Amino acid sequence: MTWHARLSLNYRALAGKTLLNFSHDGPLRILQSLYPEGDAICHNVLVHPPGVSREETI
């Protein structure tokens, strides 16, 4: 079984902070935006639902 997914990420800087706007289609999601290096650099946690097999690719 194949799960098709699309994830569109749009980063922008606003008042010294990097912000993320995203859209998705399918099982991929952005769980959280993190700023461990300060407001200028945004890290995101990407999640996929449980049940991914070794034959599937992300």
C-alpha positions as CSV (number, residue, x, y, z in Angstrom):
1,M,0.0,0.0,0.0
2,T,1.3,3.4,-0.9
3,W,0.5,6.6,0.9
4,H,1.0,9.6,-1.3
5,A,1.8,12.9,0.4
6,R,2.7,16.5,-0.4
7,L,4.1,19.0,2.1
8,S,4.7,22.6,1.0
9,L,6.9,24.7,3.3
10,N,7.1,28.5,3.1
11,Y,9.6,30.2,5.5
12,R,9.7,34.0,6.0
13,A,11.4,36.4,8.2
14,L,9.3,38.8,10.3
15,A,10.8,41.2,12.9
16,G,13.9,39.0,13.3
17,K,12.0,35.7,13.6
18,T,11.7,33.0,11.0
19,L,8.1,31.8,10.6
20,L,6.7,28.8,8.8
21,N,3.5,28.6,6.8
22,F,2.7,25.2,5.4
23,S,0.1,23.1,3.6
24,H,-0.1,19.4,3.4
25,D,-2.0,16.7,1.5
26,G,-1.8,13.2,2.9
27,P,-0.2,11.9,6.1
28,L,2.8,14.2,6.5
29,R,2.5,16.9,9.1
30,I,4.6,19.5,10.8
31,L,4.3,18.8,14.5
32,Q,6.1,21.8,16.0
33,S,8.4,24.7,15.1
34,L,11.5,24.9,17.4
35,Y,14.1,27.7,17.8
36,P,17.1,26.1,19.6
37,E,19.5,28.5,18.0
38,G,17.4,31.7,18.5
39,D,14.5,33.3,16.6
40,A,16.3,33.6,13.3
41,I,16.6,29.9,12.7
42,C,13.5,27.7,12.7
43,H,13.7,23.9,13.0
44,N,10.6,21.8,12.4
45,V,9.5,18.4,13.6
46,L,8.1,16.4,10.6
47,V,5.8,13.5,11.5
48,H,4.3,10.6,9.7
49,P,1.6,8.3,11.2
50,P,2.7,5.0,12.7
51,G,2.8,1.9,10.5
52,V,5.5,2.9,7.9
53,S,7.1,-0.2,6.6
54,R,10.6,-0.7,5.4
55,E,9.4,-0.8,1.8
56,E,7.9,2.7,2.0
57,T,9.9,5.8,1.3
58,I,9.3,9.3,2.7
